[in-house]
């Protein structure tokens, strides 16, 4: 395995390990004009586990497969944090989404990135509803 820097035609860069002409090992990839950054492990040109930071400040820490969030991960997006499973880039199977400012949260099942209805919803005022 070798290492180095690669500058993409669109202005993005990759600095880190290489193997067979693909990102491999540890590295950092930034989008054009600083639009997002992934820092972590790579395998055969794809992200494996690491941290992606969007220009908005939203952050995902966790596992990846074939360029999409997949497996366990934590997303901080605005005033919400989601901790749980991801499937092909979407919130999937089971997870907890909670507000950082209020008691509002949902703990339960997810399907295609949406709450699937089996879980417990707690509203900002503390009221709790069990969903089935």
Order of alpha helices (4+ residues) and beta strands (2+ residues): beta-beta-beta-beta-beta-beta-beta-beta-beta-beta-beta-beta
